[in-house]
Amino acid sequence: MKNILLLSALVIGLRTANAQYVSIPDSNFRLALKAKFPACFNANDKMDTTCNGILNAVSLNVNNKSISSIQGIQYFKSYLS
């Protein structure tokens, strides 16, 4: 049982250790992303590029949000494929 708990803690730790947080400079784009993927942002409003929501998103509607820059869209790997 201890081995299973240790392995689980190690896997969780590796996922956290590999998290890559980036800033989304356009505040309107950031707000739209946070509304759709709240679990993919930390308390400092930085987006986790390893978050499943970001990696697996296949569509993203941000029309009529007054967005001037979509810098950060490159992290949406499924969307860009």
C-alpha positions in Angstrom: 0.0 0.0 0.0 2.9 2.4 0.8 4.3 1.7 -2.7 1.1 2.7 -4.4 0.8 5.9 -2.4 4.5 6.7 -3.1 4.0 6.1 -6.8 0.9 8.3 -6.8 2.7 11.1 -5.1 5.6 10.8 -7.5 3.3 10.9 -10.6 1.4 14.0 -9.2 4.7 15.6 -8.3 6.1 15.0 -11.8 3.0 16.6 -13.4 3.4 19.6 -11.2 7.1 19.8 -11.8 6.5 19.9 -15.5 3.9 22.6 -15.4 4.9 25.5 -17.6 3.2 28.8 -16.7 3.0 31.7 -19.2 1.5 35.1 -19.2 -1.3 35.9 -21.6 -0.7 39.6 -22.3 -4.1 40.7 -23.7 -6.3 41.0 -20.7 -9.5 40.3 -22.7 -8.0 37.2 -24.3 -6.9 36.0 -20.8 -10.4 36.6 -19.3 -12.0 34.7 -22.1 -9.5 31.8 -21.6 -10.0 31.8 -17.9 -13.8 31.7 -18.3 -13.4 28.6 -20.5 -10.5 26.9 -18.8 -10.5 28.1 -15.1 -8.5 25.1 -13.9 -5.7 26.0 -16.3 -4.8 29.2 -14.6 -3.0 29.8 -11.3 -3.6 32.5 -8.7 -1.2 34.8 -10.5 -3.3 34.7 -13.7 -0.7 32.6 -15.5 -1.8 29.8 -17.8 -0.5 26.3 -17.4 0.5 25.1 -20.9 0.5 21.5 -19.8 -3.2 21.6 -18.6 -5.3 19.0 -20.4 -8.0 21.6 -21.2 -5.4 23.7 -23.1 -3.8 20.7 -24.8 -7.0 19.1 -25.9 -9.2 22.1 -27.0 -10.3 21.7 -30.5 -12.3 24.9 -30.8 -12.2 28.3 -29.2 -14.8 31.0 -29.8 -13.6 34.4 -28.6 -15.6 36.6 -31.0 -16.8 40.0 -29.7 -14.4 40.0 -26.8 -12.4 43.1 -27.9 -9.2 41.1 -28.2 -6.3 42.8 -29.8 -3.7 40.0 -29.5 -4.1 36.2 -29.4 -0.5 35.7 -28.2 -0.6 32.4 -26.3 -2.8 30.6 -28.9 0.3 28.6 -29.8 -0.1 26.5 -26.7 -3.4 25.1 -27.9 -1.8 22.1 -29.7 -5.0 20.3 -30.8 -6.6 23.5 -32.0 -3.6 24.2 -34.3 -3.3 20.7 -35.7 
